[in-house]
Amino acid sequence: MNSNEARVALNTGLAILGLVALRLIAAAFTPITFDEAYYWMWSKHLAGGYYDHPPMVAVVIRLGTLIAGDTEFGVRLVSILLALPMSWAIYQAAAILFGSRRVAASSAILLNVTLMAAVGTMIVTPDAPLLVASSLLLFALAKVLQTGHGVWWLAVGAAAGCALLSKYTALFFGPAILIWLVAVPKLRHWLISPWLYLGGLVALVLFAPVILWNAGHHWVSFIKQMGRARIEDFHPVYIAELIPTQIAFATPLVWILGAMGLYALFRRRAGALPARVLVNMMFWVIVAYFVWHSLHARVEANWFAPVYPAFAIAAAVAAHLVEWEPRWQRLVDFCRRWALPGGVLMFVLLVVQADTGALSGYRRDATVRSVGIGWRETADGIEAVRARIGATCVLAPDYGTTAWLAFHLPKGTCVVQHGQRIRWINLPEPDAAQLAGKLLYVYEARLGDAPYLKDRFARVERVGEVQRKRGPLLIETYALDLLDGPKVEVLERSPPPEAR
């Protein structure tokens, strides 16, 4: 590495450290989301699998809270720090595939400035470890290409196994890798090499705890997630949502570069055949599935997370390796120059809006549903009522409310979702004595009288209401009902649809 390349690498590292530091600051001040609180509850009882996802997100949160405690910062700490190995892996992968340190540096920075990576590592979901595993997988595949050494297939298997432990979407990497091997003549010999299959065995061994957990729980997680591929009702209107949401999550300037880079790679305007095919397959195989999925159901924007490492490399290729016509070159130069400050600005504005609501004039927006702004004060009001009536346990109707209550109420408080017990199958059951005493039922008042209460308790009495607010905006009003004298079992034990 010459002095110029060393300077590029140093500047890249400093830029990424700055972005990580910004996320750490934002994480300390942004209230926890209901999904994060839900996964935090998982992390207290680690298992081979859970109803919704594999266990990696719970492991990530557990490591963070061991370091920084059961706080928003602790929940998010390790997830944010995972951006460092993610950035290293994508830097190395791009340098190997396209032989340019500038492409490598831009790939790492452009990936980090996307909201998918910035918000996706700060708000802890299964997508955070999946992003890291996807980047490491690209790196390992690039090493297979560079060295020709079969032992690197073991690293491919390890990265794929970690991706599978993060989210089931990683299953699509298998077909993507096979298409790559078939499409590139000089790589076809790996199809009869034992190293390829040893790598697959490594991935299977790592994924085995998830398989065993599902085998012991009626395969509910597999059926829940993989059953989404089945088209029952044709609603192609959801396709129209795909591009706008991805422009936002990629940030507009990075999205333009990425789209131009994919076009250039398709037209063979940059890179050797193995590199072009690898980037395309790691992007298009998963995108093709989600286009299929959108024919019948909404595709959430964060589901595209595993394609973003390849997309960032494509964006860097457009920025540095392709000779564009003058008008297109001006667009590329503008995007390359302003992608970093533009991405940082979008991230800061999003955090400010979620935390304060000031940018929308304190009106309701999409963030108030999931970000738990105001929940600390709401929980204080709920705890005051619970203590006053002597309730031994707090019940909630959904997993989000249950998780927020568990996170914000005093440690050790009995908090239970009365239904969907499969979600909590890894957690210990509440003590029977706690459920036999007075219960406090917390639910959104706008839903009216809770149907759960009818004919189930001898005494049902409204004992209070509490509000959740963001500044002057009233987000929700929670009704607090005293339940006493259960006539039937408090917790509903009906199996989930997947197990019937």
Sequence and secondary structure as in RCSB ss.txt:
>XXXX:A:sequence
MNSNEARVALNTGLAILGLVALRLIAAAFTPITFDEAYYWMWSKHLAGGYYDHPPMVAVVIRLGTLIAGDTEFGV
RLVSILLALPMSWAIYQAAAILFGSRRVAASSAILLNVTLMAAVGTMIVTPDAPLLVASSLLLFALAKVLQTGHG
VWWLAVGAAAGCALLSKYTALFFGPAILIWLVAVPKLRHWLISPWLYLGGLVALVLFAPVILWNAGHHWVSFIKQ
MGRARIEDFHPVYIAELIPTQIAFATPLVWILGAMGLYALFRRRAGALPARVLVNMMFWVIVAYFVWHSLHARVE
ANWFAPVYPAFAIAAAVAAHLVEWEPRWQRLVDFCRRWALPGGVLMFVLLVVQADTGALSGYRRDATVRSVGIGW
RETADGIEAVRARIGATCVLAPDYGTTAWLAFHLPKGTCVVQHGQRIRWINLPEPDAAQLAGKLLYVYEARLGDA
PYLKDRFARVERVGEVQRKRGPLLIETYALDLLDGPKVEVLERSPPPEAR
>XXXX:A:secstr
  HHHHHHHHHHHHHHHHHHHHHHHHHHHS  BHHHHHHHHHHTS  S  SSS SHHHHHHHHHHHHH SSHHHH
HHHHHHTHHHHHHHHHHHHHHHH  HHHHHHHHHHHHHSHHHHHHHHTTSTHHHHHHHHHHHHHHHHHHHHH  T
THHHHHHHHHHHHHHH GGGGGHHHHHHHHHHHSGGGGGGGG HHHHHHHHHHHHHHHHHHHHHHTTTTHHHHHH
HGGGS SS  GGGHHHHHHHHHHHH HHHHHHHHHHHHHHHTT SS HHHHHHHHHHHHHHHHHHHHHTTTS   
GGGGGGGHHHHHHHHHHHHHT    HHHHHHHHHHHHHHHHHHHHHHHHHHHHHHH GGGTT   THHHHB TTH
HHHHHHHHHHHHHHT SEEEESSHHHHHHHHHHS TT  EEESS GGGGTTS    HHHHHS EEEEEEGGG S 
GGGTTTEEEEEEEEEEEEEETTEEEEEEEEEEEEEESS SS     GGG 
